[in-house]
Every structure is written in structure tokens, then in C-alpha cells.
Amino acid sequence: MKIGYRTIKTAVGTALSIYLAEQLGLMFYASAGIITILCIQVTRKKSLVTAMNRLFSCLLGLCAGALCFAVLGYHPLAVALLLLLFIPLTVRLKVNEGFVTSAVILMHIYTLERIDLEILVNELALLTIGIGVALLMNLHMPSVEKELQRLQQQVEQNFAAILQEFCYYLRNGQSEWDGREMLETERLLEQAIRLSVQDVENRLLKQEDRYYPYFLMREKQFELLKNMLPIVSSLYQQVPQGRQIADFLDELRSSIHPGNTAHLFLDKLHEMRRDMQQDPLPQTREEFEIRASLFYLLRLIEQYLYIKHEFRRGSAPGEAPAASAKARKKTS
């Protein structure tokens, strides 16, 4: 059994809310703890948004409850009608995540069978304590910088391993590679993007996104690597042009890092393509199909490099940005 940081904050915050509400002599003081539990979220931004939505929803619920109970009295049918009207209203106003908190407040009023200044002050105090303590607990969030750096290194190592296997196949026409890095990279990118989104949402003040655009860029490049795989694996016959591309990919493989050398590789690729276009025409259908596949492979490699080139016009981890990079992620 593993106790996470959020679990610890929830436990401490709940106890603190109940204690404060009890010391102030509030009715239903345990409800302050429930509100704290509901408001503690995985990021600061989500916690703040949740708190505001719950506060608005509760104020709306107090008004709706006061009106409904005043007209229909404190009867179960009045509660049913109130919920039939209140739930669609919260959905319409996009504050439906605060419905549970509102229901707790409404049940207090129903139990006491009255609504006056004392009750309103009591419920607002419970809300203030519950939400305030939750926001206080979420002021501190553990840093994910080291984990993001680790994921970045693993993704780049896997990219290098994948390109190395491509080189081997282009030179030898066969390989015993099991494709493990492909599956692992997809999992790493999903984890990295999720974690980088969490990192962004933990910064309430506007700051430059460091890892989120980077991992989105790698995700786009990975899609191209997946498209290259069936092309490379179909080239069972070796030709000089295939060995040229293998040499190029071998050089590219050794230059995978967050820096910007994509433009250099693009220049080399264009030069290599010009040289290949000057080669003698294929003499057989089989050679023609192989040459066509190789030219398509070059096109995918070019797109791969352009993605990195365009990304570097924005920002990268550890470097001053030339411009703000807003996206949902020597070179490549």
C-alpha cells in the first residue's frame, strides 16, 4: 500500500477543516471536512477552478433552496422538485461539479427546517473553511522537473535505438529486433505529456511552457517513425541508395537531443536527394519499387526534421525562447 502526497494533504486538510469549524461552534462542522475533500485536486489550477465552481454552485443552491422551501415547505417532494430544477441549472451554467457540495448545504437547511441569517452565516462559514483549507493545502505541489528530465532522456534514447534498427535493416535486409522501443516510447510519451500538463497547471502565474511543447513535438515525430517502420521492413534487397540513407540515419541517431541542428540535417538530406536523383534509372520493376519506397522514406525523414526545426523557433527546455511556444509537444 502506497500513501501519496495528495492523500496526505487530503487527510491533514480534512482534519484541520473539521477542527476549525468545531472550534468556531458551527453546526454540521464535519461538513467542512467534506468540502475540503472535494476541493483538493491534482493541480493548483484545478483546485482553484473547482473551489470557485463549488462556491458559486452553493450560493446558487442557497437561493434556490430558500425559494423552493418557502413555497412548498420542508417536504420530500420539495427536495425532489428542487433537485429536478437545480441539477440541469448547474449543468447549464457549467458548475455541475459543485452539485454535491450544494446538496450537502441544502440537506442542512432541510434538516433544520428553517433558513435565516444564522443558518446562512453558518453555511457560508463552512464553505469558507472547507474551500480555504483546500486551497491552502494545494499551495505546495511536489516538483516534477526531475521526472520530466528522466522521461525526456528515455524518449531520446529510444528514438536513437529505433533509428539504429532502421539503419541495420537498410544495410542488411533483415533484423531480429522485437520492436520493444516502439511500444515503450508510446507509453513514455503518454506519461510525459500527462505529467507536463500537470506541471503547467501547477503554475498559476503565466510562465513559458518548457516540456509540454517539447513532448508534443516528439509525439508528432514518433508518428512519423511508426510510418517509416513498414517501409523500412519491406526493403529486403539492399541498394546503394538504401545504404546512403542508412548512413544519414546513423548520423542523425547520434544527434538526438533538445538542441537545434535540424536545419543542418535538412541541408544534408536535400543534397543527398539531389545526388540520388542523378543516379542511373532502375533497370527492373523490383529495383523501381525499392527506389520509390526509398524516396518516400526520405520524404518522411524530411517531415521528421521539419517538425523539430519548427519547434526550435519556439522554446526548449533549459534555453531562452525566441518566441512563446503554445501547443498541445545536435537534433531531432
C-alpha positions, -999 to +999 in steps of 0.1 A: +000+000+000+014+034-010+003+067+005+006+095-020+013+132-013-023+142-023-037+116+002-016+131+030-028+166+021-064+155+020-062+138+054-045+167+071-067+193+054-099+175+063-089+172+099-079+209+100-112+220+085-133+200+109-112+213+139-116+249+128-153+246+122-158+228+155-138+254+174-160+281+159-191+263+172-206+258+137-234+234+131-227+204+109-190+212+114-179+178+099-193+191+065-163+215+063-141+184+060-163+170+032-159+203+013-121+201+017-120+166+004-140+176-027-119+207-034-084+192-032-073+184-067-042+171-085-031+206-096-033+242-082-053+254-113-078+226-110-081+231-073-088+269-078-113+263-106-131+236-085-132+259-055-148+287-075-173+265-091-183+249-058-187+283-042-209+296-070-229+264-071-235+266-033-246+302-034-270+293-062-282+264-042-289+285-012-310+309-033-329+281-050-334+262-017-347+293+001-372+299-027-384+263-031-388+256+006-406+288+012-431+279-015-435+242-010-424+237+026-400+212+040-413+181+024-395+152+005-414+162-027-400+197-024-365+182-023-373+162-054-386+192-073-356+213-062-332+187-075-351+183-108-346+221-114-312+226-097-292+198-114-300+210-150-293+246-140-258+237-127-251+218-159-263+247-180-240+271-160-211+245-162-208+244-124-222+209-120-190+197-102-203+218-073-236+200-071-225+175-043-214+204-021-246+223-028-266+192-019-249+190+015-258+226+022-294+221+011-297+190+033-286+211+063-314+235+056-339+207+051-329+191+084-332+223+104-365+232+085-356+269+086-335+294+067-324+326+084-294+348+089-278+324+114-281+295+090-267+314+061-237+326+081-232+290+093-232+276+058-210+303+044-185+298+072-184+260+064-178+269+028-151+294+036-133+270+059-136+240+036-125+257+005-099+279+022-081+249+038-082+230+005-065+259-013-040+262+015-031+225+012-027+228-026-003+258-023+026+233-022+030+208-050+059+184-055+082+193-083+081+170-114+112+186-130+134+156-124+108+131-136+103+151-168+140+152-175+142+115-170+113+109-194+130+132-219+162+113-218+144+079-221+124+091-251+155+104-268+174+071-261+145+051-276+144+074-307+181+067-312+176+029-307+147+029-333+168+048-359+197+024-352+174-006-360+163+012-392+200+016-402+207-021-396+178-032-417+186-009-446+222-023-446+214-060-440+178-065-452+169-084-420+168-078-383+159-097-351+145-065-335+113-071-314+101-035-316+102-031-278+113+005-281+082+014-302+058+002-276+078+017-247+081+051-264+044+054-269+039+047-232+066+072-222+052+099-244+017+095-229+031+096-194+053+126-202+025+147-218+002+140-189+029+150-164+039+181-184+002+192-184+001+188-147+033+209-144+017+237-164-015+237-143+005+239-111+019+273-122-009+299-116+012+327-130+018+328-167+051+313-175+068+298-205+058+261-211+091+242-211+083+205-215+047+203-229+055+216-264+087+195-264+069+162-258+041+172-283+069+177-308+083+142-300+049+127-303+045+140-338+079+128-347+071+094-333+040+091-355+064+095-385+087+069-371+058+045-369+050+053-406+087+046-415+087+012-399+067-007-425+086+010-453+120+001-439+109-035-431+097-040-467+132-032-482+146-067-481+170-060-510+200-037-505+207-009-529+234+019-528+207+045-521+195+025-491+230+024-476+232+062-482+200+067-462+213+043-435+245+064-431+224+095-429+201+080-402+232+068-383+245+103-381+210+116-372+207+090-345+238+102-327+225+138-327+192+134-309+190+160-281+169+191-273+193+214-292+187+228-327+207+211-355+177+201-376+185+227-403+219+212-408+204+177-414+178+192-437+205+206-459+223+173-460+191+155-468+183+178-497+218+173-510+215+136-508+182+136-526+197+156-555+225+131-557+201+102-558+180+118-585+211+119-607+217+081-603+210+059-633+174+049-637+163+015-623+165-014-647+139-037-632+105-034-617+118-046-584+145-020-583+120+007-593+097-002-564+126-002-540+138+032-552+102+046-549+100+034-513+133+049-505+122+083-519+090+081-498+112+073-468+132+104-475+100+124-475+090+111-441+125+118-427+122+153-441+089+158-423+105+144-391+132+171-393+109+199-402+088+192-371+120+197-349+130+228-370+097+245-365+096+236-328+130+253-322+115+285-334+097+284-301+112+274-268+131+243-255+140+231-220+168+249-205+171+276-231+158+312-236+128+311-260+128+330-292+090+331-290+063+316-269+056+280-279+019+271-273+009+237-284-008+206-271+047+187-276+228+182-324+187+174-333+159+155-339 
